[in-house]
């Protein structure tokens, strides 16, 4: 006797795999690697107004290179592309107030200018990221809160950069 349950599951799996292959799905990391290469180096220009955040930005960019681009982080002399990141001064904007008029929520906004240098060309990208966070009424934003917010906002800005680079790679394929 033929087990219909296994045949049905096998047929569904086959249809699912066939549809993924047939639609021409390509991950974003592939398009990004086409633009940036397999080996990437990074450097961050230290902001005179906010030098503490340079480390936060550098870590976020390096993490994105490894996790999002699926590329190797190497020294500049061995890289296919070198990314130079410059951060504009982060801004805090109050977005939530309590019933007494005290600020209970802020939006951290960050703008990154990322310049890609490769053997073939150089190109500049501007990206923006934000992170909303809450504080106790009438409280001062601590350095720890600020660093966390800047880190999260930088990660969003870098994801926007990834989207720009992926779109550029996808357009080049057509």
Order of alpha helices (4+ residues) and beta strands (2+ residues): alpha-alpha-beta-alpha-beta-beta-beta-beta-beta-alpha
